[in-house]
Amino acid sequence: MKWTRRDLLKGLGGLPILGAVWWAGAANTVYNRKERSKILKQLNIRPSLPPTVPSIDGEPVRVGIVGFGIRGEQLCRSLGFATDEWVEDMKLAAQEDPNHKALEDFQKQDKLNVKLVGVCDVFDVRAEKALRSFTSDDNAIKRYTTFTEMVESGEVDAVVIATPDHWHAPMAIEALNNNVHVYVEKPMTHTVSETYELRNAAKASKAILQVGHQHRQTLSFSTARDIVEKGTLGHVSLIQTNTNRNDDNGAWNYDIHEKASPQTIDWDQFLGSAPKVPFNKNHFFRWRKWWAYGSGLSGDLLTHDYDRLNCVLKMGIPESVSASGGIYTHNDGRNVPDVLQVNMEFPNFTTGSSQAKGKEKGMTFCYSASLGNSYGRPTILMGHDATMELGNRLTVWPDAASTRYGEMLELGKMQPNVPIYQYNPAANVPDAISSATSQYFADKGLMWTYINGVRVDSTFLHMREWLSVIKNGGKVSCGIQEGFEEAIAAHMAGLSWKLGKKIEWDTATEQLKPIEGINFDEVLLYNGKWEHAVPMEEEA
């Protein structure tokens, strides 16, 4: 019953299909294709293929970009528009490392039927970069000084919102009220009340709203959904998922542009509904570090993990959330935590059971984050019959005490320390990762997916889906209901950390259970913990 390295490698290389590696093996069956095929047939798992998307024909969709910062530029590239500076940087990167394929991937990307007609950014330098890079003889890009001017112009069919969090909902609502289609980055909203207002606007509008959780296009997640639905894991009672980052970019200490000044930045427009404070470059470029503009770990990074598990399990909004943590690794004036622990409870959730009826019910979702350590901790779904490690690739191990696989474990046809299924759509595809933060996103399936062994930008697929629904009708994969669940779950985590209390959800009324004397929106917008916060005017 002893495994050799040669046995293991031979087993894992057993059956490549569409870039995936399938394998079910044990010591006495690694060379027995018949036995292996029998186990695979019993599991009945199929690597997922990308959904068919109707073509985006006819008149081009006229798109305006709102917020042309880091994420705004990335979204424009997914639409087919790259700045001159980025193209030059990627050429140099490819010369230094032949495996650096970012420019090659962009150039091979299918063309979407899009006309980029406008940009709105409060920083002159960013707006001018977009105008310079995207204006051509047959397409003059217009700069709009305000978002309202853009959506009321009649010159845009759709907007891409990549602003600080506190502008997401107000802009999305205004666009939907004008029947302008919306692609809005996560988190969908900044407060609890906005979440309901945006849901109402989306339901009343003829326009299509897509929330920017691009991992819904990552094929490993749809394969994981198939695995769960077929009972491969048994009842999943615990999920562990993590954020592990340890660099300036990962801690939101983004570069401050040398040309930033009150003369080049419309500071009042940036502040919007946030507290009126004097011009502050740190706040402008590193806005994720303050509750006034961002949502910290709960809104920025927890939302990724929550939604990618929600698209696999469809667990919905937790019945209660408890959070703890603090500012332990970056004492630089920020008031959002950089270490966070969140427990979400789903006492009535089930993925099905191989045991006696009624024995198993309920699940805890544990999220753990540190911006002071980059040790890779995988996302793990722990079921009675098997455990699944989930990222851009996935692996399933049988559990030693499994009911479903008990007989095969006893006969040695399975072993707990040997995967019964492995899916690696990136097999034999070299990936050049430019930074630790990029590695973090890649490992979580947030940067790209693989189709027939070819790497494809998952954000491109997500935006293509949105544009196709705009043109052809249908349903987007992350619309208002998915966004509503994401936003409420994130706000529950933020509120729990700020208040030091468990936050509960009433499924029947679709409301947070009230806490006497507490206004949830007021708490969310307060800069720091509710009882210990320092007013913004006193910050360094």
TORRODREN-497796 format. One record per residue (C-alpha): x negated, y, z negated. Coordinates in steps of 0.1 Angstrom, whole numbers. Each point is the difference from the previous one (the first is absolute). Layout:
N
px_py_pz
X_Y_Z;
...
//
This chain:
540
px_py_pz
0_0_0;
-30_23_2;
-1_28_25;
-30_10_20;
-6_34_16;
2_-17_34;
34_-15_-9;
13_33_-10;
-12_19_31;
13_-27_22;
34_1_-16;
3_38_1;
-9_0_37;
25_-27_8;
27_16_20;
-2_36_13;
32_13_15;
4_36_12;
-30_11_-21;
14_-17_-31;
-16_-29_-19;
24_-26_-13;
-12_-27_-23;
14_-24_-24;
-26_-24_-15;
-12_-22_-28;
-30_-21_-6;
13_-32_17;
19_17_28;
-24_27_14;
-7_-22_30;
35_-14_2;
19_22_25;
32_-20_-4;
1_6_-38;
-9_37_5;
27_4_26;
25_-16_-23;
-7_25_-28;
1_29_25;
33_-12_13;
14_-2_-35;
-11_35_-8;
15_12_33;
-19_33_0;
-6_18_33;
-23_30_5;
22_29_7;
0_18_34;
6_37_4;
37_9_7;
9_9_35;
4_37_3;
21_15_29;
-21_23_22;
0_38_-6;
11_11_34;
16_31_14;
-9_35_-10;
-29_3_-25;
9_4_-36;
-11_35_-10;
-18_-2_-33;
-12_26_-25;
-27_-8_-26;
4_16_-34;
-32_-1_-21;
-31_-6_21;
-23_-11_-28;
-16_-34_-5;
32_-21_4;
15_24_26;
-30_-6_23;
2_-38_-5;
37_1_9;
-7_20_32;
-26_-26_11;
27_-26_-4;
22_20_23;
-29_2_25;
-16_33_-9;
-36_2_-14;
-19_32_-8;
-32_8_19;
-20_-2_-32;
13_-34_-9;
-8_-14_35;
-36_12_-3;
-4_-14_-35;
13_-34_11;
-24_0_30;
-29_5_-23;
13_-26_-25;
3_-26_29;
-36_8_11;
-13_-6_-35;
21_-32_-5;
13_-20_30;
27_-15_-22;
15_34_-6;
31_-3_23;
21_30_-11;
-4_20_32;
3_-32_22;
32_-10_-19;
14_35_5;
-8_1_37;
17_-34_5;
31_9_-20;
32_-1_20;
13_34_11;
32_11_-18;
25_22_19;
-7_30_-22;
-6_37_7;
-17_17_-29;
15_35_1;
-7_17_-33;
-20_2_-31;
7_16_-34;
-27_3_-25;
-7_27_-26;
-38_-2_5;
-10_19_32;
-30_-22_6;
20_-32_1;
27_15_22;
-25_14_24;
-18_-33_2;
32_-17_11;
7_28_26;
-35_-3_14;
-1_-38_2;
35_-7_13;
9_30_22;
-4_-9_37;
10_16_34;
33_-19_0;
7_2_-37;
-4_32_-21;
2_-9_-38;
18_27_-20;
-9_10_-35;
30_5_-23;
-5_22_-30;
27_-17_-20;
16_-34_0;
35_16_3;
-11_18_32;
-11_-34_14;
32_-20_-7;
23_28_10;
-18_8_32;
18_-26_21;
-35_-8_15;
-7_-32_-21;
19_-33_-1;
-20_-15_-29;
-24_11_-27;
-28_-18_-18;
-3_12_-36;
-35_-4_-15;
0_27_-27;
-5_-1_-37;
27_-20_-18;
20_29_-13;
9_10_36;
10_-35_12;
37_1_-10;
8_37_7;
-14_-3_35;
15_-34_8;
35_13_-12;
-3_31_21;
-10_-20_31;
28_-25_-5;
26_28_-5;
-12_12_35;
2_-35_14;
-37_-1_5;
-16_-34_-4;
-24_-5_-30;
-31_-20_-6;
-9_9_-36;
-30_-12_-20;
3_-17_-33;
11_6_-27;
33_9_16;
9_25_-27;
-16_20_-29;
29_-1_-25;
30_-22_-8;
26_24_11;
-17_5_34;
2_-38_5;
38_2_0;
2_32_20;
-22_-15_27;
21_-32_1;
31_20_5;
-16_21_27;
-12_-32_18;
34_-16_-1;
17_31_13;
-25_7_28;
-1_-14_36;
-38_0_-3;
-22_-29_-8;
-22_0_-32;
-31_-22_-4;
-21_-1_-31;
-37_-4_6;
-6_-35_-15;
-18_-14_30;
-9_-33_-17;
35_-11_10;
-15_-6_34;
-29_-22_-14;
7_-35_11;
-14_-17_-31;
29_16_-20;
27_-13_23;
-18_-34_-2;
0_3_-38;
37_7_1;
6_-32_19;
-21_-19_-26;
20_13_-29;
34_-5_17;
-9_-37_7;
-6_-6_-37;
-37_-7_5;
-10_18_-32;
31_-10_-20;
12_25_-25;
-23_30_-1;
-1_14_-36;
-30_22_1;
-16_23_26;
-34_17_-6;
-11_27_23;
-27_26_-4;
-18_32_11;
-38_-2_-2;
-18_32_12;
-32_17_-12;
-10_28_23;
8_37_4;
24_-5_29;
18_-28_-18;
4_23_-31;
15_28_22;
-30_22_-2;
2_9_36;
-24_24_17;
8_37_-3;
-3_18_33;
-25_28_1;
25_23_19;
27_-3_-27;
11_33_-13;
32_20_-7;
-4_14_35;
0_-34_17;
25_-18_-23;
37_10_-5;
-2_-7_-37;
36_10_-8;
13_-24_26;
-22_-28_-13;
14_5_-35;
36_-1_10;
19_-12_-30;
-31_-6_-21;
-10_24_-28;
-13_34_12;
-37_0_-7;
-29_20_15;
-18_-13_31;
-19_-32_-8;
-21_-19_26;
-2_-30_-24;
38_-2_-2;
4_4_38;
-24_-27_12;
3_-23_-30;
37_4_-6;
5_-37_-9;
-16_6_-34;
29_22_-13;
36_-10_-6;
12_34_14;
-9_-11_35;
-6_-38_-1;
11_-31_-18;
-33_-14_-12;
-6_-38_1;
37_-8_-4;
10_19_32;
-31_-3_21;
-13_-35_-5;
25_-20_-21;
25_8_28;
-21_-20_24;
-1_-30_-22;
36_2_-10;
13_3_35;
-22_-27_16;
13_-24_-27;
35_13_4;
-2_-8_38;
-10_-36_-9;
23_-7_-30;
28_26_5;
2_4_-38;
13_35_1;
-1_25_-29;
-14_-14_-33;
24_0_-30;
-27_15_-22;
-35_14_3;
-27_6_-27;
-32_18_8;
-32_9_-19;
-34_14_8;
-18_33_1;
-27_22_15;
-30_-21_-9;
-24_2_30;
4_34_15;
3_27_-26;
0_28_25;
31_20_-7;
25_-24_16;
32_-8_-19;
10_-32_17;
-15_-32_-15;
-29_-18_17;
6_-32_-19;
35_-14_1;
18_-32_-11;
36_-5_11;
23_-29_-8;
32_-2_20;
27_-25_-13;
24_-18_23;
18_-23_-25;
26_-12_25;
-23_-6_30;
-6_-34_14;
-18_-15_30;
17_-34_-5;
-11_-29_-21;
-12_-36_3;
9_-6_-36;
33_-5_-18;
27_26_8;
-1_29_-24;
-34_-7_-14;
-18_28_19;
11_36_5;
-18_33_-2;
-33_16_11;
-25_25_-12;
-19_22_25;
-33_12_-15;
-19_28_16;
-35_9_-13;
-21_29_13;
-34_15_-6;
-17_28_20;
-32_-8_-19;
-8_-35_13;
2_-16_34;
-2_-37_-10;
24_-17_24;
30_-15_-17;
25_-17_23;
37_1_1;
14_-32_-14;
35_-15_0;
2_-27_-27;
27_-26_5;
8_-33_-18;
-11_-20_30;
-27_21_16;
-19_32_-2;
-5_24_30;
-28_25_4;
13_27_24;
-18_26_21;
-8_3_37;
-5_-38_-4;
18_-23_-24;
-8_-32_-17;
23_-24_-19;
-12_-24_-27;
22_-27_-16;
5_1_-37;
-12_-29_-21;
33_-2_-18;
22_4_31;
33_-19_2;
2_3_38;
-35_-13_7;
-3_-23_-30;
-1_-32_20;
-25_12_25;
-22_14_-28;
2_-33_-18;
-10_-19_32;
-29_24_6;
15_13_32;
-1_35_-15;
-24_15_-26;
6_32_-20;
-33_15_10;
5_-6_37;
22_22_21;
31_-17_16;
4_29_24;
-22_28_12;
8_27_25;
-28_22_13;
11_20_31;
-33_17_0;
-21_-31_5;
-30_7_21;
8_37_3;
-28_22_-13;
12_30_-20;
-22_30_-7;
11_17_-32;
-12_36_-3;
6_5_-38;
10_-17_-32;
34_16_2;
4_-13_36;
-9_-35_-13;
27_4_-27;
27_8_26;
-12_-27_24;
1_-27_-26;
36_9_-8;
11_-2_36;
6_38_2;
-23_8_29;
5_-26_27;
15_-33_9;
-10_-26_25;
20_-12_30;
-13_-29_20;
-35_6_-15;
1_37_9;
-2_27_-27;
29_25_2;
5_31_-20;
30_-7_-23;
9_37_-2;
3_0_38;
24_-29_-1;
21_17_-27;
2_32_20;
8_-19_31;
29_-17_-17;
13_34_-12;
-2_14_35;
16_-31_15;
30_3_-23;
3_37_8;
3_-10_37;
18_-33_-1;
19_-1_-33;
-4_-27_-26;
-15_0_-35;
-35_10_-12;
-18_-22_-25;
-5_27_-26;
30_22_1;
19_19_-27;
10_-30_-21;
-36_-13_-2;
-12_35_-6;
26_5_-27;
-12_-32_-18;
-36_10_3;
6_36_-13;
21_-11_-30;
-25_-27_-10;
-29_25_2;
18_27_-20;
9_-26_-27;
-38_-7_-3;
-9_37_-1;
27_7_-26;
-10_-29_-22;
-36_12_-1;
9_36_-7;
26_-8_-27;
-17_-31_-15;
34_-18_2;
16_-28_19;
21_13_29;
31_-20_9;
20_-3_32;
38_-6_0;
6_-22_31;
38_5_-2;
-1_38_1;
-32_3_19;
-13_25_-25;
-29_2_-25;
14_-6_-35;
-1_34_-18;
-22_8_-29;
15_25_-24;
-15_35_4;
-21_-10_31;
4_15_35;
-19_-25_22;
-8_25_27;
-14_25_-25;
-22_-27_-14;
-13_-11_34;
-9_35_10;
-17_9_-33;
-38_0_3;
-11_-28_-22;
15_-22_-27;
33_15_-13;
-11_5_-36;
-37_9_7;
0_18_34;
-21_31_5;
18_28_19;
-14_4_35;
-10_36_-6;
-25_-12_-26;
-18_-25_22;
-36_6_11;
//
